[in-house]
Amino acid sequence: MKSLGLITMLLLTMTLLSAQNMKPYILGLESSEPVAALKSTIKSNLEANGITVAGQYQPASDNNRWVLVVTSPELQNAVRTVGGLTGFAAALRVAITREGSISKVTYTNPAYWGNAYFRGDYEKVAADYRAFDGKIKAALGTAGPFLGTEFGSKKGMTAAQLQKYRYMMGMPYFDDTEMLKSFGSYQEAINKIEASINSGVPNVKLVYKVTISGKNLTLYGFALSGDDGEATFMPVIDISTPKHTAFLPYELLVMNNEVHMLHGRYRIALSFPDLTMGTFTKIMSTPGNIEDLLRQLVQ
């Protein structure tokens, strides 16, 4: 009897520890509706629940994929509370991916990305994240039975692991960003990026823009095309199911007078934490290619 009780307690402890681990994405619901029809429903439901769709697009030129980039008062308040590089957390992503005869609606796990980007300050904004989490669950739940299945990593990571995350020794942490350029002022940086967007930059197209009021912080997201774009690197790294469509689009942050992007070896690894070094080797040039594409905006 004692042995049985011990085994039961051990299994319970393992279950609780597993439940504390977080994975990059959440499968919200599955539908037989095609992507073209479902995206309008999802957008309406998000907006009805106080979530703003800041932009949307078809990533990787793939008819089976669609991404809606979302923000909310809660996400923006969290960024306003801490500031700095947490500006990268001003938006999260909802994706629709057609896999076979099913359309899967997935989204970036708020707690996973919140812990990764706010790190030791996450508890200061945890209430904002819980409120946002409730909103997105309610929004997707009105489109069908809400599943809430986390995916994107076999074991997931704890809050402590996410807050100090890097793929391996020698790889960048969250704050090891690539500073694309510094300007004389925040407004000068904004003006330059806006001018580049308006005049057009090869293989780079604006998807969304989120500005944090009261702070010199603006987050932009861009679709990347051409030989070094999404359609080239996504088939190499997005090899499991459900698909990691909500990985996209890639972003850059204007913070005061500086323009930053998350290092590709951090941002891609955080989005695909279980990929082997062998797979990452196949996209060895991708972090640099993304940087080159986005750097055009500030030249």
N, C-alpha and C positions, 0 to 999 in steps of 0.2 A: 504493500500500500504506500509505504514511504517512497519507494522508487517511482511509482506511478504519479504521486504528487509532485515529485521533483521534476519528472519529465514534463508534466503539465505546466509547471511554473516556468521551465526553460523555454518551452514552446511559446508561452504567453509573452515572455520577455523578448524573444526573438521577433515576434509579431509586432510588438510595440516599437522596438528599435527600427524595424523595417518601415513601419508607418511614418517614422520621423524623417525618413529619407525622401528627398524630392527629386522629381525628374523634369526635364526641360519643357515638356508639352503635356497638354491634357486633351484627350478625345472627348469632345462635348456631346456629339450626337452623330448618328448615321441616318442617311436618308436615301430614298430611291430617286429623289428629284435630281435633275441634271444641275450642273454648276450654274449655268446661266439663269435658271429659275430660282435656285436656292440663295444666290448672293443678295438678291433684292429683299428676300424675307429676313435673312440674317441682319442686313443693314438696318431695316426698319425696327427689328426687335431690339437691337443694340441701342438705337437712338431712343426708343420708347422707355428704356431703362436707364437713361441718363448717361449713356456712353456716346462720345462723339467719334464719328468715323472721319479721321483726319485725311485719309486718302485710301485709294484702292487701285489694284492693278493685276494684270496677268503676269506672274513671274516666269522667267525662263522661257518665254514665248510658248508656253504649254497650255493648250486648250483645256487640260484636265486640272488646272490649278487656278486659284484666285486668292488674293490676300486683301484683307481689310485692316488697315492700321488704325488703332483706336487709342483714344486718350480720355481723360475724365477729370473732374475737379479733384478727385482723390489722388490720382497719380500726380497731377500738377502740384497739389498741396504738399505731397511727399517730397518732391524735388525742391520746392520753395523752402521747405523746412531745413534741408541740409545743404542744398546748393552744390556748386562745383561740378565735378564730373558726373554726379547723379543726374544731370540733365539727360544722359542717355536713357534714363528710366521714364522719361515723359510720355512714352508711347509703348504699347504692347501690340501684339498682332494676332488676328483671327484668320484662319485659313480654311479654304474649302478645296478638297482634293478628291477627284474622281478616281477610285481604285476599283477596277472591274465594273460591276453594276451598282456600286454604292458610292455615294458622296459622303466623305468624312469631314466633319467640321471640327477643327482642332484649334487650340490657342496656346500661346506662351504662358506657362504656369506662373502666375503672379508671384507666389512665394519664392520660387526658384530664382527668377530673374531679380526680384527685389533684394534677396539676400546677397546675390552676386554683385549687384551694383551699389547697394547701400552699405554692404559689409558690416562693420561694427556699429553703424548707425541705424541698422534695420529696425531695432525695437522702437526707435523714435517715430517710425512711420508705419509700424505694423498694423495699427488700427485703420489707416488709410487703405492699406493693401487688403485687409479683411473686408472692408466696405466695398472695394472694387470687385473683389472675388464674388461677393454676394450678388452684385449687379450682373456680372457676366454669366453666372450660373442661371439667374432668373431669365436673362435675355435668351439664352440658348434653350432653356427648358420650355419656353413657349413655342419652340419650333419642332419639338419632339421629345421623347423620353431622354432626360439628361443622363449621360453615362459617367462622366467624371473620371475616366481612366487615365492615369498618368503614364507617359511613355517617353521614349527617347534615350533611355539608359536602363540597363538590366538591374543594377542595384540602386541607382540614384545617389544623391549626396545629402549629407546633413547640412544644416545651416552653417555650422562651423567650417565645413569643407568648402562650401560655396563662397563664404566670405574671404577665404584665403586661396581661392582657386587659381591654379595654373595647370596646364596639361601634364607637364613633367618638369623636372629640374632644368633650368636654363630657358624655359619658355616664359612669356610675359604674364604678369598679373593684370588685373583690371586697370590699374592706374598707370601701367606702362603703355600709354597711348602713343599714337603717331601724331605729332603736331604738324599739320600740313603747312601752316603759315601763321605768323603773327602780324597784326595790323596796328595802325596808330590808335584805333578805338574800336569798340564793339560795333558801332554803326558803320564804320568803314568796312569792317569784315562782312557785315550783312549786305551792304551795298554791292560789294564785289561779287558775292555769291549770287545775289539776285540778278545782277547784270549778266553773269555767266549763264544762268538759267534762261533768261530772256533771249539771249543771243544764240543759245544752243551750244552744247558741248558734245562732241562725238561719243556715242554709246553710253551717255549718262542722261537720265530723264527723271525729273522731280516726281515723286509719289506723294509726299506729304511734308508739311512744315508745322511744328508746334513751338510756340513761343511761351515762355514762363513769365507772366507778368510780375513786375517788381524785381526781376533779376535779369542780368545780362546773359540770358541763356536762350538759344534757339536750336531746336533739333530738326534736322532735315533727313529725309530718307529718299534714296535714289534707286531706280531700276538700272541695272548694268547689262548692257548687251554687247554684241560684237564677239570677236574671237576669244576674248578673255572674260566674257560675261557669264551670267547665270546659267545660260543654256549649255555652257561648256563645263563648269565645275559642279553643278548640281547633280547630274547623272552619276558622277564619280563618288560623291559623298552621301547622297540621299538614297541609300540602298536597302533600307529596312521599311517595314510597314507597322503602323501608319507612317505616311510620308512626313518629312520635316519641313513642309512648305512654309510654315510660320517662321522659319529661320530668316526669311527675306521680308523686306528689302534691307540693304545695307545703309548705314546712317553716318552722318557726321554732325558734330556739335560745335556751335559757336559759343564759346565761354569767354566772356569779357572781350578782349581783343584777339583771342586765339581761336584757331580752327583745329579741332581734334577729330580723329577717328579711332575707334577701338582697334588694337592690333589684330590683324587677321588670325594670328596664331592663338589669340585669346578668344576672340568672338566666334570663330568657327569651331574651336575645340569645346567651348562652353555649350554650343548648340548641338554638337555631335560628340559627347564625351566618351562614348564607347568605341569610336573608330580606332582601328589599329594604326600604328606608325606606318605600316606598309601602305595603307590607304591614304594617309596624309602625305606620304611621299609622292603620290600620284598628282597631288595638287600643290606641290612645293612652291610653285611660282604664283599661286593664286593670291596670297596675302599681298605680295608686291604689285600684282596686276590690279587689284582693287584699289590700292593706294594710288597707283598711277592714274587710274580712271578718275578718282575723286579729286586728286590734286589739280586736275585741269580746271576745276571750279574756282581755284584761288590764284591761278597764274595770271 
